């Protein structure tokens, strides 16, 4: 997917022009997303990106609205525990909300790329 902008909890928007992605394959989540925001607890390995490949602890897909499918993912890395909420709209647009334990939450939006 192409991520057009991201927004941290302080509602500051940044346009993104590089190729970032979120991919689910089987029971594994691959995340390569930029991160800008406050870090509450830093580990030695914590970087400025949500960049990891990790087995998911949970995955749930629901059709809440007529034009939107929502996917809930939780995953634990060596640095943090993340809850991803991905809203995929029938027109190909998406909203992604990431709630880490040790960092400020962040959101992204864009268009799916097939």
C-alpha positions in Angstrom: 0.0 0.0 0.0 1.0 3.6 -0.5 1.0 5.7 2.6 0.2 9.3 1.8 0.4 11.0 5.1 0.8 10.1 8.8 -0.5 11.8 11.8 0.8 11.5 15.4 -1.3 12.2 18.4 -0.5 15.9 18.3 -2.3 16.1 14.9 0.8 17.1 12.9 0.6 15.8 9.3 3.6 14.8 7.2 3.5 13.7 3.5 5.3 10.5 2.8 6.8 9.8 -0.6 8.9 6.7 0.0 7.5 3.1 -0.3 6.3 1.9 3.1 4.2 -1.1 3.7 2.2 -3.4 5.9 1.9 -7.1 4.9 0.2 -10.1 6.4 1.5 -13.5 5.3 0.0 -16.5 7.1 0.5 -15.8 10.8 3.3 -13.2 10.3 3.1 -9.4 10.1 5.7 -7.5 8.1 5.7 -3.8 9.1 7.8 -1.1 7.5 6.3 2.2 8.5 8.0 5.5 9.6 7.5 6.6 13.1 7.5 10.1 14.4 6.3 10.7 17.9 7.1 10.5 21.6 8.8 7.4 23.0 7.8 6.7 26.6 10.2 3.9 27.3 13.2 3.3 25.0 15.1 0.0 24.5 18.5 -0.2 23.0 17.1 -1.6 19.7 14.1 0.8 19.3 14.5 2.9 16.2 12.6 5.5 14.3 10.5 3.1 12.3 8.0 0.4 12.9 10.2 -2.0 11.0 9.9 -5.7 11.9 8.7 -9.1 10.8 7.0 -11.0 13.6 4.4 -13.7 14.3 1.0 -12.1 15.2 -0.5 -12.8 18.6 -4.0 -12.1 17.3 -5.7 -11.4 14.0 -9.4 -10.5 13.5 -11.3 -9.4 10.4 -14.8 -7.9 10.6 -17.2 -6.2 8.3 -18.5 -3.4 10.6 -19.9 -1.1 8.0 -21.4 -1.6 4.5 -18.3 -0.1 2.8 -15.5 -1.0 5.2 -13.7 -4.0 6.5 -11.7 -3.7 9.7 -8.7 -5.8 10.7 -7.4 -5.9 14.2 -3.8 -7.2 14.7 -1.7 -7.5 17.9 2.0 -8.3 17.8 4.8 -8.3 20.3 8.4 -7.5 19.3 11.5 -7.3 21.4 11.0 -3.5 21.7 7.2 -3.1 22.2 3.7 -4.5 22.0 1.5 -3.1 19.1 -2.2 -3.0 18.3 -2.9 -2.3 14.7 -6.4 -1.3 13.5 -6.7 -1.2 9.7 -9.9 0.1 8.1 -10.1 -0.9 4.4 -12.7 0.8 2.4 -14.3 -0.6 -0.8 -12.9 2.2 -2.9 -9.3 1.1 -2.1 -8.5 3.7 0.6 -7.4 2.8 4.1 -6.9 4.2 7.5 -4.3 2.6 9.8 -4.1 3.2 13.5 -1.1 1.9 15.5 -1.2 1.8 19.3 2.2 0.9 20.9 2.7 0.4 24.6 6.0 2.3 24.8 5.4 5.0 22.2 2.8 7.6 21.3 0.0 6.3 19.0 0.2 7.1 15.3 -2.1 6.9 12.3 -1.6 6.6 8.5 -3.9 6.7 5.5 -3.5 5.9 1.8 -4.5 3.7 -1.0 -4.1 -0.1 -1.3 -1.6 -1.3 -3.9 -2.3 -4.7 -5.5 
